[in-house]
Amino acid sequence: MANPNLIFLSNEEYESYWDELGGVRKSIAADLAENEPYVILDIACGWGYYTFQLAAARPEGTVVAVDLLASAFTEMEEKRAELGAPSNYQPLVADATSLPLRDGVVDLSTSFLGMRDIYMTQGEEGCLATTSEMIRVIKQKGVIALAVTPPDLADSEELRLAVEIEGEVFGAKSLPSGFYEETYKMNDVALSSTKAYSTGHKLTSDQAKTELRDGLKIASDLYGISVPGFDEVWEMYGSLIEKHGYGMYSKITAFKGTRN
């Protein structure tokens, strides 16, 4: 069933949808903010949209932005200049499954949708290793917060469709909530909150077509994933998207835990 609280993006809103994402990144960063300076680790940072929000929430802190692709940081700096975003971050090119950091040096270890990208290239084992590494480097009583889209928490057809397509077509599979709960537990992390954030929007079928075409190209060219053609994908999912809309990131859940 479609979610009546999700409204279609206008074409004008769609142009900046990924940049702003309904304020969800900003809300998560604000909820994780503390009053003292922090050392923050942002895993699979991409072009830095979440990094910028973390940096803005803690102007006296430092965000270590981690990505496997060095090219991400060129794009990040261009975005920072374009957006006038804070500069209190440090780039680190590294494999998240084996971080070049000592134990217990980070106050907050976090990631925004990065687990999807890690699954795309390294599967569930990569997600497990990354989560364990993120916990290893936080201090005692430090915090880990993973913002993800678990399929078992998809509460609308448009969101369920988006999560399924990302996993089945692009290989960017979202793991169920139990994965994070169990991984935290086995790494001696107490889950303190599970909070959902909504963008309040979904994509039209035309907007979804653009996202699917772009996503197929990125998966193939950037990650080397073998993907089907657009026509094949639309044959499989087009009628459902036209009926319900496409709930790309319409709901994101943050699993916050504290290391014992």
N, C-alpha and C positions, 0 to 999 in steps of 0.2 A: 504494500500500500504506500502511496506517495505521502510525504509529510506536508500537511497544509501550511505549516509555518515557514516552509522554504519557498521563496519567490524567485522567479526567473530574473537573471541579470539582464539589464538593458545592454545594448551593444556598446554604449559609452562606458558603463560600469565594467563590462568584460575586459576592456582595454587595460585596466589597472587591477584586475581581480587578483592575479598572482602576486603583484607588488604589495597589495594591502590585505588581501585574504580576510576581509571582514573584521580586521583588527584582532584576529585570533593570536597571532604571534606576540603582539604588544600585550595582550591580556595575560598570556602565559608568562611572559617575562616579568610583568608587573607582579603577578602572584608569587613568583619565585624570588622577588627582590628582598633584600635585607638592608638594614640601616648602616652596616659597616662595609668597608672595602672587601671585595671578593676576588678570588681567582676562579674564573669560570672557564669550563671546557665546552666548546660547541662542536659536536661531532657531525661529520658530513655536512659542512656548513654551506656548500654550494656557493651561490653568489652573495651570501651574507645578509639576507633579509632578517633572519632571526638573530644573527650576530649583532646587527645594528640595534635591535630592540633590547637585547641583553645589555649591550654597552650603554644604551641610554638609560636603562633602569638603574644602573650602577656606575655613575660617572666617575667615581673614585676607584673603581675596580678595573680589572684587566680581563678581557676575553681572549682565550687562546682558541682560534678558529682552525679546525682541522678538516682537511679534505685530501683525498688521494690524488686529485688532479691539480697540478700547479696552475693550470690555466684558469681555474676557478678564482684565484686571487687577483688575477688581472681584471677579470670581470667585476670582482668585488670592489676593487678600488675605484673603478669607473662608476659603479653604482653608488658608492659612498659619496663621491664628488657630486654626482647628479642629484642625490637626495639630500645632501648636506648632513649626512649621518655622522655620528661620533667616530672618532678615530682611535679610541682606547681598546684596540684589539691587536693581536699579534698572529700572523699567519703561520701555520705549521703543516707542511706537506707530509702526510704520514698515512700508513695503513691502520685503520681504527682497530683491527684485530690484534695489533701488536704496537701499542703506543710507546714512543721513546721518552717516557716520563717516569720519574721515581714513584714509589708507593706513597700515598697519602699527602699529596702536594696541592690538591685542588679542593676548593670549597663546594663548588657546584659543578656537576657533570651532566650535560644535557644534550638533547638532539631533537630537532623538529623534522619529522618525516624522513629522517636519514636512514632509518632501519629498512625502509623500502628499497633504497638504492643499494644498501649493503647486501640485502637478500638477492638482488638482481645479479650481483657478481659473485657472491660467496655463500649464498644459501642460508639455511637455518643455522648451520654451524658457525658461519660468519657472524650472524646476529648474536648468537650465544657468546662467542669470543669477544665481540665488541662490547656487549653489556658487561661482561665480567671485567674487561679492561677499564671501562668507565668507572666501575665500582672500585677496582684496585687503586686507582690514582686519587680517589677522594679521601679526605681526612676522616678520622673517627667523628661521628655525628655530622659528617658532610652529607650533601644531598645529591641524589640522582633523580632526574626527571626526563622521561621519554614521552614525547608527543607522537602518537601513532594513530592508526585507523584499524583497530581490530575488527575482523569480519563479524564476530559474534556480538559486537556492540552496534552494528549497522542497523539502525532502527527505521529505515525507510527504503523503498525500492530503488530510488534514485542513488542513494548512497551505496546500497548493496551492489548495484550495477557497477559503479565506479571502482569499488574495491575489487570486485571480481575481475573486471577488465584489466586493471593495473597488474594483477597477479597472473592471470591466464594469458594475456596478450603481450605485456611488456616484461613479464618476469619479476615485476616489483611487488612481490607478494607481501601482504600484511599478515603478521602472525596473530593468533588469538590472544585474548587478554591473559589466559592461563600461562602462556609462555613467559610474560613479564612477571607475573606473580611468583611463579616457580623459580625463575632465574634470580630474582631479588632474594628470595628465601634461601636458596642454596649458597648465595654470596653474603649471607648475614646482613641483609638489608631489610628493615621493617617498612612495609608499604604503609604510608601515612595518609595518602589520598588518591582517589581516582576521580578526576574531574573532566567533564565534557565541555567543549567549547564549540559553538556553532557560528558559521559565517552568515547564516540566515538566507543563503542563496543557493541556486542551482543553475546549471547551464542549459541553454536551449539546444535543440538538435544541431543547428548550424554552428553554434559555438563548440559543441562537443566534437563535431567533425574536424574543426580546426585543431583542437587539442589532440585528437587521436592521430591526425596526420603528423603533427609536430612530435608527439610522443613516439610514434613509430620510427621517425627519422633519428631522434635522439638515442633511442634504445639501440638502433642499428649502428649509427655512426660513432657515437660517443662510448657506448658500453660494449659494442660488438655482439649484441644479442641477435639471434636469428628470430625474426618476427614475420608474421603474415602480412600480406598487402592490405591496404585500407579497405578495398572493396570486399575482401573476405571478412574483415572485422565488422564492417557495417552490415553485411548479410547476416551475421550472427546476432548482432546486438542493436542494429539500427531501429527496428520497430519498437523495442522496449524503451530506448532512449527517447524516441518521438512521443511515446505514450506518457512516460514519467518525468522526463528531463534527466540530466546527468549531474549527480551530486558530488562532483569532484571536490574533495576536502570540505564538504558541507558540515561535517562533524569530526572533530579531532579530540582524542582523549589523552590526557596527560597522567601518567603513572609516576607519582612522586614518592620517593622512599628515603629513609635515613640510615646511614651505615652505623651498625652497632659497635 
